[in-house]
Amino acid sequence: MSENLTAREANEMVRDPLDIQRILAPTDFSAASEEALAHALAIAKRFNAKISLLYVCQAQFYANEFAYLPKEESRKSLESFARSRIAPELLGEMLVRNGEAADEIAKAAEELDADLVVINTHGNTGLKHVMLGSTAERVVRYAPCPVLVVREVVRRHA
């Protein structure tokens, strides 16, 4: 094979960044994550892509011990959530993992070879942001693919 590629050959080797086939949509079942899922659904419909849902059980601390929420209970909640919101032809995998949310989201995106992660942010600022950190911010930093961050819309009454 020749070392000198034509411009056309080089362009054919580069993957189209808008060829979205696999979308990872992490959820915590909040209104904000449902808003992010609405964006993921719109993109999936436009590109005929599959949405993989991910729920991460984070450690719950009690006195001198910690535990994760029961994985089977979380899986049932995720399945019910998916069935009520995502058409079967758009639904990919449903994953439940234990661990730190940002790490597990980035790992899942890599394992699924996701083309896009669509995640919500609660928009915490100040001390709350410093104390809790931003899962979305860390996912943007470590995910192996583009990340669409959907900010929670706060509706104000006039």
C-alpha positions as CSV (number, residue, x, y, z in Angstrom):
1,M,0.0,0.0,0.0
2,S,1.3,3.4,-0.9
3,E,2.4,5.7,1.9
4,N,0.9,8.7,0.0
5,L,-2.8,8.9,0.4
6,T,-5.0,11.0,-1.7
7,A,-7.2,13.6,0.1
8,R,-10.3,11.4,-0.7
9,E,-8.7,8.3,0.8
10,A,-7.6,10.2,3.9
11,N,-11.2,11.5,4.4
12,E,-12.7,8.0,4.0
13,M,-10.4,6.8,6.8
14,V,-11.6,9.4,9.2
15,R,-14.9,8.5,11.0
16,D,-17.7,11.0,10.6
17,P,-18.1,12.6,14.1
18,L,-21.8,13.0,13.5
19,D,-22.4,9.3,12.7
20,I,-24.0,8.7,16.0
21,Q,-25.0,5.0,16.5
22,R,-24.6,4.5,20.3
23,I,-25.7,7.0,23.0
24,L,-25.0,6.5,26.6
25,A,-27.6,8.1,28.8
26,P,-26.8,7.9,32.6
27,T,-29.8,8.4,34.8
28,D,-30.4,9.0,38.5
29,F,-34.2,9.0,37.9
30,S,-34.3,12.8,38.6
31,A,-36.3,15.3,36.6
32,A,-33.0,16.7,35.4
33,S,-31.9,13.3,34.1
34,E,-35.2,12.9,32.3
35,E,-34.6,16.2,30.6
36,A,-31.2,14.9,29.4
37,L,-32.9,11.7,28.2
38,A,-35.4,13.8,26.2
39,H,-32.3,15.2,24.3
40,A,-30.8,11.7,23.9
41,L,-34.1,10.5,22.5
42,A,-34.3,13.3,19.9
43,I,-30.7,12.6,18.8
44,A,-31.4,8.8,18.7
45,K,-34.5,9.3,16.5
46,R,-32.6,11.6,14.1
47,F,-29.7,9.3,13.7
48,N,-31.5,6.0,14.2
49,A,-29.2,5.3,17.1
50,K,-29.6,3.1,20.2
51,I,-29.7,4.5,23.7
52,S,-28.0,2.6,26.5
53,L,-29.1,3.5,29.9
54,L,-26.8,3.5,32.9
55,Y,-27.7,3.7,36.6
56,V,-24.8,3.9,39.1
57,C,-25.5,2.8,42.7
58,Q,-23.3,5.0,44.8
59,A,-22.2,3.9,48.3
60,Q,-24.5,4.8,51.1
61,F,-22.7,5.5,54.4
62,Y,-24.1,4.3,57.7
63,A,-22.1,4.9,61.0
64,N,-19.0,2.7,60.6
65,E,-20.0,0.8,57.5
66,F,-21.1,1.5,53.9
67,A,-23.3,-0.4,51.5
68,Y,-24.7,-0.1,48.0
69,L,-28.3,0.0,47.2
70,P,-29.5,-3.5,46.1
71,K,-28.5,-4.0,42.5
72,E,-31.6,-6.2,41.6
73,E,-33.9,-3.4,42.9
74,S,-32.0,-0.9,40.9
75,R,-32.2,-3.0,37.7
76,K,-36.0,-3.4,38.1
77,S,-36.3,0.4,38.5
78,L,-34.1,1.0,35.4
79,E,-36.1,-1.5,33.3
80,S,-39.4,0.1,34.3
81,F,-38.0,3.6,33.7
82,A,-36.8,2.5,30.2
83,R,-40.0,0.8,29.2
84,S,-42.1,3.9,30.0
85,R,-39.8,6.3,28.1
86,I,-37.9,4.7,25.3
87,A,-39.3,2.9,22.2
88,P,-38.0,-0.7,22.0
89,E,-36.3,0.0,18.6
90,L,-34.2,2.8,20.3
91,L,-33.3,0.9,23.4
92,G,-29.8,-0.6,23.7
93,E,-28.3,-2.0,26.9
94,M,-29.5,-1.3,30.4
95,L,-26.6,-1.3,32.9
96,V,-26.5,-1.0,36.6
97,R,-23.1,-0.5,38.2
98,N,-21.7,0.1,41.7
99,G,-19.1,2.8,42.3
100,E,-18.4,6.5,41.7
101,A,-20.7,7.9,39.1
102,A,-18.2,9.7,36.9
103,D,-15.8,6.8,36.8
104,E,-18.5,4.3,36.0
105,I,-20.0,6.5,33.3
106,A,-16.6,7.0,31.6
107,K,-15.9,3.2,31.8
108,A,-19.3,2.3,30.4
109,A,-18.8,4.8,27.5
110,E,-15.5,3.1,26.6
111,E,-16.8,-0.5,27.0
112,L,-19.9,0.3,24.9
113,D,-17.9,2.2,22.3
114,A,-20.4,5.0,22.7
115,D,-20.4,7.8,20.2
116,L,-22.0,10.3,22.6
117,V,-22.8,10.6,26.3
118,V,-25.8,12.7,27.2
119,I,-25.8,13.7,30.8
120,N,-27.6,16.2,33.0
121,T,-26.1,18.7,35.4
122,H,-27.9,20.0,38.5
123,G,-26.1,23.3,38.2
124,N,-24.8,23.4,41.7
125,T,-22.6,26.4,42.4
126,G,-20.5,27.7,45.3
127,L,-19.9,25.5,48.3
128,K,-22.3,22.8,47.2
129,H,-20.3,22.4,44.0
130,V,-17.0,22.3,45.9
131,M,-18.3,19.7,48.4
132,L,-20.2,17.5,45.9
133,G,-18.1,18.1,42.8
134,S,-19.6,17.9,39.4
135,T,-20.2,14.4,37.9
136,A,-20.9,16.0,34.5
137,E,-17.6,17.9,34.7
138,R,-15.6,14.8,35.4
139,V,-17.4,12.8,32.7
140,V,-16.5,15.6,30.2
141,R,-12.9,15.3,31.3
142,Y,-12.6,11.5,31.2
143,A,-15.1,10.1,28.7
144,P,-13.6,8.7,25.5
145,C,-16.3,10.4,23.3
146,P,-18.1,13.7,23.0
147,V,-20.4,14.6,25.9
148,L,-23.6,16.7,25.7
149,V,-24.3,18.3,29.1
150,V,-28.0,19.2,29.6
151,R,-28.4,21.9,32.2
152,E,-31.4,21.5,34.5
153,V,-33.9,24.2,33.5
154,V,-35.2,26.2,36.5
155,R,-38.5,27.6,35.6
156,R,-39.3,30.9,37.3
157,H,-42.7,32.4,37.6
158,A,-43.1,36.0,36.7
